[in-house]
């Protein structure tokens, strides 16, 4: 590592907890839209295609935000970009509570998505660069585990507030403004990564075009192709399945309250999914976690699509949450490890941005397919195939990064 130092153990724990809370707020905002969509379908009489647009527009913002924030974080630092993106998404989320119509809500969801998409690759890179090699994978997966906390918080808000108050979805969005206050706390609590600080002068000399060219340089090309395929397939399947989960339960003739209750149960399985992935990622490696968890996610998707009884639906949903979110933890740990410090967030941000294209297409595609009368079994078979393509990309094109030092 040369003269580059990692943070001390107490500072690493503090960084994980501090950035983890911002990650939790991100997840809460993303999850709320899936519950809000189910409520708005009733209150505003929205059809499946309009719901698809509402959920997809968030991913459009995330795609733009991931690319922009990744490049900016390599130029101006991880900490400052993290704080600005957190502020942008929380303000837009809070303003969503006073949306007066469908178009206004879509615009605000785009802005919120911009902040969200920008924050995630920057936050994971900041943590990845601040810990030693033997802890890096586990720590980033634990950071990603805060995502489950956000989904659980959103499921609780949805269950106890949305169905029981008139326009309860507005209260839910208003709670999304809380991270704006948290950003002020983070500004004093966290430091930029030691690796970025040591490389700052070198990073400042690179222009946007040079950063993009370096990500696609011959030594990184195979890795970049693999990561872009992986991100696209994982994001496509995740946003296609999970943003529609409450509404799918409604389509399966469960009430809105019952739908939220069952999705909350499924969501709880995300936590052990993350924790097992955090253990296996340092024991068996990144490729093992990604390939195994993705293959089992694909099997769970088929099971969920075929399930006809309540116990079978819940069990399949639990497995879907467990393995899919465990794979997400591996994805965030794996991605920044492939690029040198000067373009690390650019590489991670561009991969995430391309992946978000999948998050744009999938929710809209599901809405279209449902409106055309396509069976849920066929839709979840499509997700199964897509996930297997991502697993194959890692298996055949990916390299193992367990225990390796980050390139300078």
N, C-alpha and C positions, 0 to 999 in steps of 0.2 A: 504493500500500500504506500510505500515511500514515506513522505512526511504527512500524509493525510491521516487524520484521526477520526475515530467515531466518537459519538457522545458517551459520556459516562453512564453506568447502569441506571442510577436514579433519573438522569435526564432522558434516557431512552424510554423508561417506563412512563415518565411524565409526557413525553412526546406522543407515545402510543395512545395514552388516555385522552390527551387534548385533541389530537387529530382524529382519533376514533369517534369522539363526540360530534365533530363536524360531519363525519361519515354517516353517523346515525341520523342526523338531521337530513342529510341527502336522501337516505333510504326512505325516511318517513314521507318526504315530499313525493318521491317517485311512487311509493305504494299508495299514498292517498288518492292519486289520480285514478287508480284502478277501482277503488271503493267509491269515489265521487262519481265516476262514469256510470256505475250501476245505479246510483241515486238520481243523477241527472237524466238518465234514460227515462225514468218515471216522471220527474218534475218538469223537464223541458220537452218531453216526448221526442227524444233523439232516437234515430234509427241506428242499426249496426254500422253503417258506413260513416255516419257522423261521429259515432263513438270511436271508430277506427282513426278518423282524422284527429280527434282530440288527443288520443293517446300517442299517435304518431308524431304530432307537432312538437311534443316534448323532446322526442329523439332527434328531430331536425335541429333544434337548439343545442342539444348535447353534442351532435356531430360537429357543428360549427365551433362550439365552445371548447371541445377537446383539442381540435387542431390549433386554434388561436392561443389557448392557454399553454399548451405544450411548448410552442415556439417562444412565447413571451417568458415562460418560466426559465428557459435556457438563457435568456437575455437579461432578465431583471431579477431572477431569484425565485426559489420555490415558495418562500414564505409570503412575499408580497402578493403574488398571483393567487395563492391559496386564499388569502384574506379577501381580496377583491371579488373572487368568484363566489365565495360564501355570502358576501354582502349582496351581490346581484341576485342570486337565486332566492335568498330569504325575503328581500323586498318584493320581488315579483310574485312570490308565493303568497305573501300577505295581501298584496293588491288583488290577487285572484278572488279573494273573499268578497270583493265588492263588484265583481264582474256583472254587467247588466245584460249580457247576451253571449251567444255562442262564439261570435267572431272575437269579441273583446277577451274572452277567456282563452281562446286559442293563441292570441298575441302574447298574453301574459305567460302562458305555459311555454311559449317559445323562449322568452327571456329567461324564465326560470330554468329551462333546460340548458340554456347557454351557460349559466353559472354552474349548474350541476355537472355538466359534461366537462367543463374546464377544471373543476376542483378535483375530480376523482383521480386522473392520471398524475396530477401534480402532487396530491397528498400521498399517494402510494410511492412515488419516486422519492419524495422528501424522507419518508420513513425508511425506505430501502437503502438510501445513501447514508443513513445515520447510525446503522447498526453493523456489527461484525458479520463476516460471511457465514459463520456457523449458526447464526440466529436469524439471518435475513429473511429466509423463506417463511419460517414460523411466525415471525413478527408481522410480516405483511399480511399473512393469512388471518392472524388475530385482529389486525386492523380491519380487514374485510368483514370479520365476524360482527363488528358493530352494525353492519348493514342489517343483520337479522334483528338487532335491537330496534332499529328504525321501522322495519316491517311490522314487528310485534306492536310497537307504539301506534303505528297507523291502523293496524287491525283493531286495537283496543279503542282508539278514537272512533273508528268506523262503527264498531259494535255498540258502544255506549252513547254516542252522540248523533251520528248521521240519521239513523232511523227514528230517533226519539224527539228531535227538535225540528220545527219548521225551517226549511233550508239549512239543515244541520251541516251540510257540506261547506257552507260559508264559515262556520265556526272552525271546522277542520282546517281550511286553508289559512284562516287567521292565525292559528297556532304555528303555521309554517313560517311566520315572520320572526319567531323567537331566535333563530340563528343569527339575526342581525346584531342582537345584543351580545351573543357569544363571540362574534368576530372581534369585538372590542377587547374581550378577555384574551383571546388567542394572540392578539397583537403584542401583548406584553409577556405572554407565557412561553411562546416557542421561538426557536432560533432557526436560521437557515442551515441547510446541511453543511457539515464541514467539507465535504467533497466539492460542493458547488463553490463555496467561498475560496477554496484553494485554486479552482479553475476559472474563477470569474473573469480575470483579464483575458484569458484565452477565448472564453465563450463570447465576450463582448465584440470580438473581431469578426465573428461569423455573421453573415447576413442570412435572411430567410431562405434565399435560393441555395446558398451553400449548405445550410442545415438539411434542407430537403434532399439535396444531392448526396450528402454524406449518409443519410438513412438508406438511400438506394445505391450506395457504392458497392462494388463487386464483393467486398468482404462481408457486407450486411444484407445483400440482396435476397439470398435464400431464406435467411431468418425473417426478413421483413415480409416476404410472401407468405411464409408459414404463419406469422403473427396476424397478418391481415385476414387470412382465411379463418384462423381460430377465432379472432374477435368477431368477425361477421357471423359465423355460425352460432356462437354462444349468445351473442346479443339478440340475433334474430329469434332464436328459440326461447330465450328468457322472456323478452318483452312480448312476444307472440302468445306465450302460455300464461305468464303470471299477471300481466296487465288485464287479461281477459278472464282470469280465474273466477272472481266473484260473479261476473256476468254469465260465465259458462254454467256455474252452479244454479243461477236463476233460470237459464235455459233448460236445465235438467229438472225444473219444476220445484225448486226449493225457494222459500220466501227470502226476501232481502236480508232479514235478520238471521235466518238459518244459514244462508249463504256466507255472511260475514263470520258467523260462529265457526263454520267448518274450515274456512280459509285461515282463520286465526289458529286453529289446531294444526293445520298443515304448516303454517309459518313457524311454529315453535320448533319444528324439525330442522330448521336452518342452522340453529346454534350447534347441535352435535355434528352436523355436516361440516361446519367450519372447524370445529375443534379436532375432529378426526383428521381432516386434511392438514391442519397445522402440525399434527404429530407425524403423519406419514411423509410430509413434504421434506423434512430433514432426515428421516430414516431411510426412505426409498427413493426420494428425488422428485423433481418437478414433473418429469414426463410420466412417471408412474401415477401420480395423483391425477393429472389432467386426463390421461387416456382411460384409466379405470373409472373415474368418477363420471366422465362424459358417456362412456359406454353404458353405465348403469343408469344415467339420466335418460338415455335413449330408450332403454328397456322400460323405465318408469313411465315415459310418455305414451308408449304403446299401451301399457296397462291402464293408464288413466283414460285413454280414448275408448278402451273396450269395456271399462267398468260400468256396471248397471245398478249395483246395490250401494247403499250408503256406506257400509263398512269398507267395501272394496274401493270406492271413490276416495274415502279419507286415507286409507292405507297407501293407495297409489300416489295421492297428493303429498303425503308425508315423505315417501321415497323420492318423489320429484324434487321437493324442497331440499332434502338432505343431500342428495348427490349433485344437483345443479349448483347449489350455493357453495358446496365444497370445491367444485370445479372453478367457480368464480374466484375463490381465494387463491387457488393455484395460478389462475390467469394473471391476477394482479401482482403476484410474487414473481412470476416468470418473465413478464414483459420488460421491465426496466433493466433486467440483468443482461440484455443483449447488446446494449449500446454504450459508447463512452460517455463520460460526464457532460461533455460540451453539447451533446445532442440527445441526452437521455430522455428528457421530457418531450422533446420534439418527436423522437421515435415512438415513445409510448402514447403520446397524444394523437399522432397520425394513425396509429393502429386502432386506438379507441374510436377515433373519428370515423374511420372506415367501418368499424364494427357498428357504430350507431346508425349507419345506413340500413343495416339489418333491422335495427330497432324502429326505423321509420317505415320500412316496408311491411314488417310482420303484423303489427296491430291493424293496419289498414287492410292488409290482405285477409286477415281472419274475419274482419267485419264484412268484407266483400263476399268471401266464401260462405259465411253464415247467411247473408242476405240472398245468396243464390241457392240456398237449400243444401249445401254440401254437408255431409255428416261430420260430426265432431271426431269420429273415429278416423276418417280420412285426413282431417286437419292435424291431428296429433301424430299420425303416421308420417306426415310431411316433416314435422318437427324432429321425429326420431331419425329420419334420413339425414337431415341437416346437421344434427349433433354428431352423427357418425362420421360425416365428412370432416368436421373439426378435429375429432379424435384421430382420424387417419393422417391429417396434416401434421399433427404433433408427433405421431409415431414414426412417420417416414421422413419428415423434413426438419424436425426439431432436434436441438442438441441439449444435452443435460448441463445445467448450470449450478447444480447443488455443490456448495462448498467453494465455488470459484470466487476470486476477487473481482469486484467491478472494475471495468476498464477505464483508464484515465485518458 
